[in-house]
Amino acid sequence: MARDQLFLTTKVWISNGGYEKAKASIEESLRKLKSDYIDLMLIHQPFNDYYGTYRAMEEAYREGKLRAIGVSNFYPDRLVDLCQFVEITPAVNQVGTHPFLQQGAAHEIMKKYGVQHESWGPFAEGKKGMFSNPVIQEIGGKYGKSAAQTILRFLIQSDVVVIPKSTHQARMAENFDVFDFSLSEADMEAIRGLDEGTSAFLSHQDPAQLNSSPLCTEERNGRMDYVQLGGSDIRASRLCVGCMSFGDPASKMHAWTLDPQKSEEIIRHALELGINFFDTANTYSAGTSEEYLGRAIKNNVSRDKVVLASKVYFNEGHLSRTAILREINGTLRRLGTDYLDLYIIHRFDSDTPVEETMEALHSLVKAGKVRALGASAMYGYQFCQLQMCAKDHGWTPFVSMQNHYNLLYREDERELIPICDQMHVARTPYSPLAAGRLARPEWSADTLRSRTDKVAASKYDSTQESDRRIVKRVQELAEKYAATMTQIALAWQFAKGVTSPIIGATKVEYFDDAAGALNITLAAEDVSYLEELYVPHRVVGAL
């Protein structure tokens, strides 16, 4: 498609506020979009030095780099103040607007100053029963339209530009199909009566909300949240990049792993989303996963800005002292770093005394080669044995557990998870989407990974008949929350106390999708609805 057939909008984020930073941010956006101009650039929030930001945008406008400039989330007082003291009036003010927050007074102010009212979140992410509201449903039924289409038509007739967000092609088509009918004045008045005047997300004028909001703390970077990893001092993103997808297919581990260039593209995009947590292992694709990750980190971000985790076990000597000391050096060399943030034992080693393993791991922490320790996929009694050994000898305990956990496999709820919670151990489960089975209505997909991943097939396909009913419920709630199945499956993980699920993906858009889960809070009854059809499974993962 020709560039002049597209209208591209992007924003300057809070941390890039001020004249100099905003100038650099504009240039960065042009580079990432691979365009010599942007159709509309907005200030994302009315915080930081937004006057300096606006001056930089005015300058870029005069230079032809921006065709139009505007603001986002500016309440009337700040919009009026800005309009009176800038040379170029904002073309747009993009604010949260939906039937429960119609922004009537703000809309009149925008009209007075010639600023177009644009709505982000026209569905409020389905909060407060938006799609099941009887008034909206009844009006939509009269025209043979869905609740979503009725909402969009109401806003459009209110002279509001709408930005409905969806990752489903059919839903996108539905959202566009709103120009073949008009609501009557009686219908418009009925929907106007739904206005509650309060945001479903955040009031930018309430100091109490602002002080506790991730927008105003270091706990949020764009769309990402951060949390302390167990009892360590490590601050990790709420999503972790699983790096088993990276590596040389010639290693014979997996046929679907990505080459260095595609791996770096994924890693760079994850960093742009604010993800700082990356998980690999010494044996993933014969060590090339670590190599590709280390190379990408070196090319894109300072080492101290990321949390790197790797594992040891599936190697000669498993968790013997000799093996641990040998394998950490290989991991550090391949990653191109002199320390590891999190060193994880991949399994429990029944052939090595736990004292030998724990003392060797502790020595790495004392030597500064490792900041913290984690474990993965074992029985609860085994994990407890390791932790008690560390406690009895004054050695470093584990701060994280990477276990097999998702809506289709919940066996660790019997023993391991309660132990982790009691010991304040962060949970970072692998396979949170059951190898994609929780991310799509169909059980299998026609992809290279689906066709060749025999490990995933052995984990899930034997219980397909009973588990498909759970997948159907994920799909139902995705419709209810106007979200994707991925987001519902991950939102369930967060509802269950998971710290950071590990997302293994081979396409950048999968991480955009996953990040959307951070904006969803499942109701208690929906969590129960997802869980009630589960039946016991054979143990998979622990050796």
C-alpha positions as CSV (number, residue, x, y, z in Angstrom):
1,M,0.0,0.0,0.0
2,A,1.3,3.5,-0.8
3,R,2.3,5.6,2.2
4,D,-0.1,8.4,1.2
5,Q,-3.0,5.9,1.6
6,L,-2.3,5.5,5.3
7,F,-2.9,7.9,8.2
8,L,-0.4,7.1,11.0
9,T,-0.8,8.4,14.5
10,T,1.7,8.0,17.4
11,K,2.5,9.7,20.7
12,V,5.3,11.1,22.8
13,W,5.3,9.3,26.1
14,I,5.7,10.9,29.6
15,S,9.3,9.9,30.1
16,N,10.2,11.7,26.8
17,G,8.6,15.0,28.0
18,G,10.5,18.3,27.4
19,Y,11.9,19.9,24.3
20,E,15.1,17.9,23.8
21,K,13.7,14.5,24.7
22,A,10.6,15.1,22.6
23,K,12.7,16.0,19.6
24,A,14.6,12.8,19.9
25,S,11.4,10.8,20.5
26,I,9.9,12.2,17.2
27,E,13.0,11.2,15.3
28,E,12.8,7.7,16.9
29,S,9.2,7.3,15.9
30,L,10.0,8.3,12.3
31,R,12.8,5.7,12.2
32,K,10.7,2.9,13.7
33,L,7.8,3.7,11.4
34,K,10.2,3.9,8.4
35,S,8.5,7.0,7.2
36,D,9.7,10.6,6.5
37,Y,6.5,12.0,8.0
38,I,3.8,11.2,10.6
39,D,0.2,12.2,10.0
40,L,-0.6,13.0,13.6
41,M,1.6,13.2,16.7
42,L,0.1,13.5,20.2
43,I,1.3,14.2,23.7
44,H,0.3,11.0,25.5
45,Q,-0.4,12.5,29.0
46,P,-0.6,16.0,30.5
47,F,2.4,15.4,32.7
48,N,6.1,16.3,32.7
49,D,7.2,19.4,30.6
50,Y,4.4,19.1,28.1
51,Y,4.9,22.7,27.0
52,G,8.5,21.8,25.9
53,T,7.1,18.7,24.2
54,Y,4.6,20.8,22.3
55,R,7.3,23.3,21.2
56,A,9.2,20.4,19.7
57,M,6.1,19.1,18.0
58,E,5.4,22.6,16.5
59,E,8.9,22.8,15.2
60,A,8.6,19.3,13.6
61,Y,5.2,20.4,12.1
62,R,6.9,23.4,10.4
63,E,9.6,21.1,9.1
64,G,7.0,18.9,7.5
65,K,7.9,15.9,9.7
66,L,4.4,16.0,11.3
67,R,1.2,16.8,9.3
68,A,-0.8,17.5,12.4
69,I,-0.2,17.7,16.2
70,G,-2.5,17.2,19.2
71,V,-2.8,16.0,22.7
72,S,-4.3,13.0,24.6
73,N,-5.9,12.8,28.1
74,F,-6.0,16.6,28.5
75,Y,-8.9,17.7,30.7
76,P,-10.6,21.0,29.8
77,D,-8.5,23.2,32.1
78,R,-5.2,22.0,30.7
79,L,-6.5,22.0,27.2
80,V,-7.7,25.6,27.5
81,D,-4.4,26.7,29.1
82,L,-2.4,25.0,26.3
83,C,-4.6,26.5,23.5
84,Q,-4.0,30.0,24.9
85,F,-0.2,29.9,25.0
86,V,0.8,27.9,21.9
87,E,1.1,29.0,18.3
88,I,-0.6,25.9,16.7
89,T,-3.9,24.8,18.2
90,P,-4.0,21.1,18.9
91,A,-5.9,19.3,16.1
92,V,-7.1,16.5,18.3
93,N,-7.6,15.7,22.0
94,Q,-7.8,11.9,22.4
95,V,-9.6,11.1,25.7
96,G,-11.3,8.1,27.2
97,T,-14.9,8.4,26.0
98,H,-17.7,5.8,26.1
99,P,-21.4,5.6,27.1
100,F,-20.5,5.6,30.8
101,L,-18.1,8.5,30.4
102,Q,-19.4,10.8,27.6
103,Q,-17.2,13.8,28.3
104,G,-20.0,16.3,27.5
105,A,-18.5,19.4,29.1
106,A,-15.0,18.6,27.7
107,H,-16.6,18.0,24.2
108,E,-18.1,21.6,24.2
109,I,-14.7,23.1,25.2
110,M,-13.0,21.2,22.4
111,K,-15.6,22.5,19.9
112,K,-15.1,26.0,21.1
113,Y,-11.3,25.8,20.4
114,G,-11.6,23.8,17.2
115,V,-10.1,20.7,18.6
116,Q,-11.5,17.3,17.4
117,H,-12.7,15.0,20.1
118,E,-11.3,11.5,19.7
119,S,-12.2,8.5,21.8
120,W,-9.7,5.9,23.0
121,G,-11.4,3.0,24.8
122,P,-14.9,3.5,23.3
123,F,-15.9,0.1,24.8
124,A,-14.0,0.7,28.1
125,E,-12.6,-2.8,27.6
126,G,-16.0,-4.2,28.4
127,K,-15.9,-3.0,32.0
128,K,-19.1,-2.4,33.9
129,G,-21.0,-4.8,31.7
130,M,-20.7,-2.5,28.7
131,F,-21.7,-5.2,26.1
132,S,-24.5,-6.6,28.2
133,N,-26.1,-3.3,29.1
134,P,-29.9,-3.7,28.4
135,V,-30.3,-0.2,27.0
136,I,-27.6,-0.7,24.5
137,Q,-28.6,-4.2,23.6
138,E,-32.3,-3.2,23.1
139,I,-31.4,-0.3,20.8
140,G,-28.9,-2.4,18.9
141,G,-31.6,-5.1,18.4
142,K,-33.9,-2.6,16.7
143,Y,-31.3,-2.1,14.0
144,G,-29.9,-5.7,13.9
145,K,-26.6,-4.4,15.2
146,S,-24.4,-5.6,18.0
147,A,-23.8,-3.7,21.3
148,A,-20.3,-2.7,20.0
149,Q,-21.8,-1.3,16.7
150,T,-24.4,0.6,18.7
151,I,-21.8,2.2,20.9
152,L,-19.7,3.2,18.0
153,R,-22.7,4.7,16.1
154,F,-23.6,6.7,19.2
155,L,-20.2,8.2,19.5
156,I,-19.9,8.9,15.8
157,Q,-23.3,10.7,15.8
158,S,-22.0,12.7,18.8
159,D,-19.2,14.0,16.6
160,V,-16.5,11.9,18.3
161,V,-13.9,10.1,16.3
162,V,-13.6,6.5,17.6
163,I,-10.6,4.1,18.0
164,P,-12.0,0.6,18.5
165,K,-9.2,-1.8,19.3
166,S,-9.3,-5.4,18.2
167,T,-7.0,-8.2,17.1
168,H,-9.8,-10.2,15.4
169,Q,-10.4,-9.7,11.7
170,A,-14.1,-10.4,12.0
171,R,-14.5,-7.9,14.9
172,M,-12.6,-5.3,12.9
173,A,-15.0,-5.8,10.0
174,E,-18.0,-5.5,12.4
175,N,-16.6,-2.3,13.8
176,F,-16.5,-0.7,10.4
177,D,-20.0,-1.8,9.6
178,V,-21.7,1.2,11.3
179,F,-22.3,3.6,8.5
180,D,-25.5,2.0,7.1
181,F,-27.8,3.1,9.9
182,S,-28.5,6.0,12.2
183,L,-29.8,6.2,15.8
184,S,-32.9,8.2,16.4
185,E,-32.9,11.1,18.8
186,A,-34.8,9.0,21.3
187,D,-32.1,6.3,21.1
188,M,-29.3,8.9,21.5
189,E,-31.1,10.4,24.5
190,A,-31.5,6.9,26.1
191,I,-27.7,6.3,25.8
192,R,-26.9,9.7,27.0
193,G,-28.8,8.7,30.2
194,L,-26.1,6.0,30.8
195,D,-23.4,8.7,31.5
196,E,-21.9,8.2,35.0
197,G,-19.2,10.9,34.5
198,T,-16.4,8.7,35.9
199,S,-13.5,6.9,34.2
200,A,-13.3,3.1,34.2
201,F,-9.6,3.5,34.4
202,L,-8.0,6.6,35.9
203,S,-8.9,10.2,36.6
204,H,-6.0,12.5,35.7
205,Q,-7.4,15.1,38.1
206,D,-7.5,13.0,41.2
207,P,-4.2,13.3,43.2
208,A,-4.9,10.1,45.1
209,Q,-5.2,8.1,41.9
210,L,-2.3,9.8,40.3
211,N,0.1,9.2,43.2
212,S,-0.7,5.5,43.2
213,S,-0.9,5.2,39.4
214,P,1.7,3.3,37.5
215,L,1.7,6.2,35.1
216,C,3.5,8.3,37.7
217,T,5.9,5.7,39.2
218,E,8.7,3.5,38.0
219,E,6.5,0.5,38.1
220,R,5.2,1.2,34.6
221,N,6.9,1.7,31.3
222,G,4.3,2.3,28.6
223,R,2.1,-0.8,28.9
224,M,4.3,-2.8,31.2
225,D,4.1,-3.4,34.9
226,Y,7.0,-4.5,37.2
227,V,7.3,-6.5,40.3
228,Q,9.9,-7.6,42.8
229,L,11.1,-11.2,42.1
230,G,10.4,-13.1,45.3
231,G,12.7,-12.0,48.1
232,S,15.3,-10.7,45.8
233,D,16.0,-7.0,44.8
234,I,15.3,-7.8,41.2
235,R,12.5,-5.8,39.5
236,A,11.1,-7.8,36.7
237,S,8.4,-7.1,34.1
238,R,5.1,-8.9,34.5
239,L,5.8,-10.7,31.2
240,C,8.9,-12.7,30.5
241,V,10.3,-13.6,27.1
242,G,10.8,-17.3,26.7
243,C,13.9,-17.7,24.5
244,M,13.5,-21.3,23.6
245,S,12.1,-19.9,20.3
246,F,15.6,-18.5,19.5
247,G,18.4,-20.7,18.2
248,D,19.9,-22.6,15.3
249,P,17.5,-25.2,13.9
250,A,20.5,-27.2,12.9
251,S,21.0,-28.0,16.6
252,K,18.1,-30.5,16.1
253,M,16.3,-29.3,19.2
254,H,13.4,-27.6,17.3
255,A,12.7,-27.0,13.7
256,W,10.8,-23.8,14.3
257,T,13.5,-21.7,16.1
258,L,14.4,-18.3,14.8
259,D,17.7,-17.1,13.3
260,P,19.8,-14.3,14.9
261,Q,18.1,-11.5,12.9
262,K,14.5,-12.6,13.6
263,S,15.4,-13.3,17.2
264,E,16.8,-9.8,17.6
265,E,13.6,-8.3,16.1
266,I,11.5,-10.1,18.7
267,I,13.8,-9.1,21.5
268,R,13.9,-5.5,20.4
269,H,10.2,-5.3,20.2
270,A,9.8,-6.8,23.7
271,L,12.2,-4.1,25.0
272,E,10.1,-1.4,23.3
273,L,7.0,-2.8,25.2
274,G,8.9,-2.4,28.5
275,I,9.6,-6.1,28.9
276,N,13.0,-6.5,30.7
277,F,12.8,-10.2,31.7
278,F,14.3,-12.9,29.4
279,D,14.5,-16.6,30.1
280,T,16.8,-19.1,28.3
281,A,18.8,-22.3,29.1
282,N,22.2,-23.7,28.5
283,T,20.8,-26.5,26.3
284,Y,18.3,-24.5,24.3
285,S,19.3,-25.2,20.7
286,A,22.8,-26.3,21.8
287,G,23.5,-23.0,23.5
288,T,22.7,-20.8,20.4
289,S,19.6,-19.4,22.2
290,E,21.9,-17.9,24.8
291,E,24.2,-16.6,22.0
292,Y,21.4,-15.0,20.1
293,L,20.0,-13.4,23.2
294,G,23.3,-12.0,24.4
295,R,24.0,-10.5,21.0
296,A,20.6,-8.9,20.8
297,I,20.9,-7.4,24.3
298,K,24.3,-6.0,23.5
299,N,23.0,-4.3,20.4
300,N,19.9,-2.8,21.9
301,V,20.0,-2.1,25.6
302,S,22.4,-1.6,28.6
303,R,23.1,-4.8,30.4
304,D,21.8,-3.3,33.8
305,K,18.4,-2.6,32.3
306,V,17.5,-6.3,31.7
307,V,16.9,-9.4,33.8
308,L,18.6,-12.4,32.3
309,A,17.8,-15.9,33.4
310,S,19.3,-19.2,32.3
311,K,19.1,-22.8,33.5
312,V,21.3,-25.8,34.3
313,Y,20.5,-29.5,34.5
314,F,20.1,-31.1,31.1
315,N,23.9,-31.4,30.8
316,E,26.6,-33.8,31.8
317,G,26.7,-34.2,35.5
318,H,23.2,-32.5,36.0
319,L,23.5,-30.5,39.2
320,S,26.8,-31.8,40.6
321,R,29.2,-29.1,41.8
322,T,31.5,-29.8,38.9
323,A,28.7,-29.4,36.4
324,I,27.3,-26.3,37.9
325,L,30.7,-24.5,38.0
326,R,31.4,-25.6,34.4
327,E,28.0,-24.7,33.0
328,I,27.7,-21.2,34.5
329,N,31.0,-20.2,32.8
330,G,29.6,-21.4,29.4
331,T,26.4,-19.6,29.9
332,L,28.1,-16.3,30.8
333,R,30.4,-16.7,27.8
334,R,27.6,-17.3,25.4
335,L,25.5,-14.4,26.8
336,G,28.4,-12.1,26.7
337,T,28.0,-11.0,30.3
338,D,30.0,-11.4,33.6
339,Y,26.9,-12.1,35.7
340,L,23.5,-13.7,35.5
341,D,20.5,-12.2,37.2
342,L,18.7,-15.5,37.8
343,Y,20.2,-19.0,37.7
344,I,17.6,-21.7,37.6
345,I,17.9,-25.4,38.1
346,H,15.9,-26.9,35.3
347,R,14.9,-30.0,37.3
348,F,15.5,-31.8,40.6
349,D,18.7,-34.0,40.5
350,S,18.0,-37.3,42.4
351,D,21.6,-38.4,41.8
352,T,23.4,-35.5,43.5
353,P,23.1,-34.7,47.2
354,V,21.0,-31.6,47.7
355,E,23.8,-30.2,49.9
356,E,26.3,-30.4,47.1
357,T,23.9,-28.6,44.7
358,M,22.9,-25.9,47.1
359,E,26.4,-25.1,48.2
360,A,27.6,-24.9,44.6
361,L,24.8,-22.5,43.7
362,H,25.5,-20.4,46.8
363,S,29.2,-20.1,45.8
364,L,28.1,-18.5,42.5
365,V,26.1,-15.9,44.4
366,K,29.0,-15.2,46.7
367,A,31.4,-14.9,43.7
368,G,29.1,-12.3,42.0
369,K,28.4,-14.5,39.0
370,V,24.7,-14.9,39.9
371,R,22.4,-12.4,41.6
372,A,19.6,-14.8,42.6
373,L,18.5,-18.5,42.3
374,G,15.4,-20.1,40.9
375,A,14.0,-23.6,40.3
376,S,11.8,-25.3,37.8
377,A,9.4,-28.2,37.3
378,M,9.6,-30.5,40.3
379,Y,7.5,-32.0,43.0
380,G,6.6,-29.9,46.0
381,Y,8.5,-32.1,48.5
382,Q,11.6,-31.8,46.4
383,F,11.5,-28.1,46.3
384,C,10.8,-27.9,50.0
385,Q,13.9,-30.2,50.6
386,L,16.1,-27.8,48.7
387,Q,14.8,-24.7,50.4
388,M,15.2,-26.3,53.9
389,C,18.8,-27.3,53.0
390,A,19.6,-23.7,52.1
391,K,18.0,-22.4,55.3
392,D,19.8,-24.9,57.6
393,H,23.2,-24.1,56.2
394,G,22.7,-20.3,55.7
395,W,23.0,-20.7,51.9
396,T,21.1,-18.7,49.2
397,P,17.5,-20.0,48.8
398,F,15.4,-19.9,45.7
399,V,13.3,-16.8,44.9
400,S,11.4,-18.1,41.9
401,M,9.7,-21.3,40.6
402,Q,9.2,-21.9,36.9
403,N,6.6,-24.6,36.8
404,H,4.2,-26.0,34.2
405,Y,0.9,-24.1,34.8
406,N,-2.1,-23.1,32.7
407,L,-5.8,-23.5,32.5
408,L,-5.3,-27.0,31.0
409,Y,-2.7,-28.2,33.5
410,R,-3.2,-27.3,37.2
411,E,-1.7,-30.2,39.0
412,D,0.8,-28.1,40.9
413,E,-2.1,-26.4,42.8
414,R,-2.1,-29.5,45.0
415,E,1.3,-29.1,46.6
416,L,4.0,-27.0,44.8
417,I,2.1,-23.7,44.4
418,P,1.0,-23.6,48.1
419,I,4.6,-24.2,49.1
420,C,5.8,-21.4,46.8
421,D,3.2,-19.0,48.2
422,Q,4.0,-19.9,51.8
423,M,7.7,-19.3,51.1
424,H,7.1,-16.0,49.2
425,V,8.6,-17.5,46.0
426,A,7.7,-15.8,42.8
427,R,6.0,-18.0,40.2
428,T,7.0,-17.6,36.6
429,P,5.2,-20.5,34.8
430,Y,6.2,-21.9,31.4
431,S,3.6,-22.8,28.8
432,P,0.9,-20.4,30.1
433,L,-1.0,-20.7,26.9
434,A,-0.6,-24.5,26.6
435,A,1.5,-24.2,23.4
436,G,-1.2,-22.0,21.8
437,R,-4.1,-24.1,22.6
438,L,-5.6,-21.4,24.9
439,A,-4.9,-18.7,22.3
440,R,-7.2,-19.9,19.5
441,P,-10.6,-21.6,19.1
442,E,-9.0,-24.4,17.1
443,W,-7.0,-27.1,19.0
444,S,-4.2,-27.2,16.4
445,A,-2.8,-24.7,13.9
446,D,-1.2,-25.1,10.5
447,T,2.2,-23.8,11.6
448,L,5.7,-25.3,11.5
449,R,5.7,-25.4,15.3
450,S,2.3,-27.1,15.6
451,R,3.3,-29.7,13.0
452,T,6.7,-30.5,14.6
453,D,6.4,-29.8,18.3
454,K,6.0,-33.4,19.6
455,V,6.7,-32.3,23.2
456,A,3.6,-30.1,23.2
457,A,1.5,-32.8,21.6
458,S,2.6,-35.3,24.3
459,K,1.6,-32.8,27.0
460,Y,-1.8,-31.8,25.8
461,D,-3.3,-33.9,23.0
462,S,-4.2,-37.0,25.2
463,T,-6.7,-34.9,27.2
464,Q,-8.0,-32.9,24.2
465,E,-11.6,-34.1,24.6
466,S,-12.1,-32.7,28.1
467,D,-9.8,-29.7,27.7
468,R,-11.5,-28.3,24.6
469,R,-14.5,-27.4,26.8
470,I,-12.2,-25.1,28.8
471,V,-10.8,-23.6,25.6
472,K,-14.4,-22.8,24.6
473,R,-14.9,-21.0,27.9
474,V,-11.8,-18.9,27.3
475,Q,-13.3,-17.9,23.9
476,E,-16.6,-17.0,25.6
477,L,-14.9,-14.7,28.1
478,A,-12.8,-13.1,25.4
479,E,-16.0,-12.1,23.7
480,K,-17.4,-10.8,27.1
481,Y,-14.3,-8.7,27.9
482,A,-13.7,-7.6,24.2
483,A,-10.3,-9.2,24.5
484,T,-8.3,-11.9,22.9
485,M,-8.2,-15.5,24.2
486,T,-4.5,-15.0,25.0
487,Q,-5.4,-12.0,27.2
488,I,-8.0,-14.0,29.1
489,A,-5.7,-16.9,29.6
490,L,-3.0,-14.6,30.9
491,A,-5.4,-12.6,33.0
492,W,-6.4,-15.8,34.7
493,Q,-2.7,-16.4,35.5
494,F,-2.4,-13.0,37.2
495,A,-5.7,-13.7,39.1
496,K,-4.0,-16.8,40.4
497,G,-1.0,-14.9,41.8
498,V,1.5,-15.6,39.0
499,T,4.4,-13.1,39.0
500,S,5.5,-13.3,35.4
501,P,4.3,-15.9,32.9
502,I,6.9,-16.9,30.2
503,I,5.8,-16.1,26.7
504,G,7.5,-18.0,24.0
505,A,6.6,-16.5,20.6
506,T,7.9,-16.3,17.1
507,K,6.0,-13.1,16.0
508,V,6.2,-9.6,17.5
509,E,2.5,-9.2,17.5
510,Y,2.1,-12.0,20.0
511,F,3.8,-9.8,22.6
512,D,1.5,-6.9,21.8
513,D,-1.4,-9.3,22.4
514,A,0.1,-10.6,25.7
515,A,0.7,-7.1,27.0
516,G,-3.0,-6.4,26.7
517,A,-3.6,-8.9,29.5
518,L,-2.2,-6.4,32.0
519,N,-5.3,-4.2,31.4
520,I,-7.8,-7.0,32.3
521,T,-9.0,-8.0,35.7
522,L,-11.2,-11.0,35.7
523,A,-14.2,-11.1,38.0
524,A,-14.1,-13.8,40.6
525,E,-17.1,-15.6,39.1
526,D,-15.3,-15.6,35.7
527,V,-12.2,-17.2,37.3
528,S,-14.4,-19.9,38.7
529,Y,-16.2,-20.3,35.4
530,L,-12.8,-21.0,33.7
531,E,-11.8,-23.5,36.3
532,E,-14.9,-25.6,37.0
533,L,-14.5,-28.0,34.1
534,Y,-10.9,-29.0,35.0
535,V,-10.3,-32.7,35.5
536,P,-7.1,-34.3,37.0
537,H,-4.2,-34.8,34.6
538,R,-1.1,-37.0,34.7
539,V,1.9,-35.1,36.0
540,V,4.0,-33.5,33.2
541,G,7.3,-31.7,33.8
542,A,8.5,-33.0,37.1
543,L,11.0,-35.9,36.8
